[in-house]
């Protein structure tokens, strides 16, 4: 099962956009049921950083919401994809103005 860009969940979002809330909720529950079954015993967290909250999304997200400094590592790819599309509006010139912190520069 894939989580990122999951076809069932993407279909659920399309149903929401069409105004078919019932179908959207049915599909969303289908995704959630598949997730619960697939990851009952497996690690689902894509984060490569060693952290005591690894795999515990509820607490991890709560911590990030509380300090509001940055987003969890597992959400960065999704956000960066969106930011990249926005950056196309200025031919990615924002890249010339960004210097990532040392922590981000380390090799994975």
N, C-alpha and C positions, 0 to 999 in steps of 0.2 A: 504494500500500500504506500502510495506517495501522499505526503501532506501538502507540500508546496504545490500550487497550481493543480490541486485535485479536481478531476473532471466532474465529479458529483457535486462538489461544493461550488464549482464555477457555474454549473447548471442551476443550482439553488439561487445563486445571486442573479442569474438571468431571469428566473421566475419572479424574484422580488421586484426587479426592474419592470417587468411586465405587469406587475400588480397582482400576481397570483400567489398570495401569501400562503395559502394552504399547501400548494405544491412546493413552495420554497421551504417551508417548515418540514414537510415530509422528506425532501431531499437532504436537508440539513441533518435531520435525525438519522437518515441512512448513513451519511458520512460519519456522524458521531458514533453510531453503533459499530461500524466497520473499524473505526479508530479504537474504541474500547476493546474490541475483540483482538485486533491485530497487536496492540501494544499493551495487552494485559501483563505480559511478562518481559517485553522487550523495551529497550531504551528508544525513546522517540525524539530526544532532544538533539538538535543538530549542532549545538554549541560545542566548540572544541576547547573552550577554556575550563580548566579545573575549577569547580565551584561547589560549595556545599549545597547549593540549590539546584544543581543540575537535574533536569527531569521533573522538577517540582514547579511547574509553570505558575500555579496559583501564588505561591510565595514569591517567586522571582519577579513576576509582573507587579505584585503589590509593592515590593521593594523599589522597583524602578518608578512606579507611580508616585511613591512617597517622596523620593529624593528629586525626581524630575530633572535629572542631569543628562541622561541619555536613555536609549531604549535597549532592551535585552538583545544580546548578540543574535539570537534566533530570528529577530525581526529586521535586522539591518539589511539583509539582501533585498527583502521586499521594499523597504523604504528607499534604499539606494536605487533600485530599479525605477521607482516613481520619480525620485529626484533627478535621475539621469534624463528621463523624458522631459521634465521641466527645463533642465539645463540646455537641452537642444534649442530652446527658444533664443538663447544667447550664444549659440555656437560653442557651448561648453566653456566660455571664458571664465566662469566662476572657478574653474580648476586652477587658474593662475593666482587666485586669491586664497587658496586653502592650503594649509600646512597641517597634516595630521599629527596628533600627539605621538611621542615616541612609543607608547604602549601599542598603538595600532600598527606601527611600522615593523614590528617583529615578524619573522617568518612563522608560518603555521606548521 
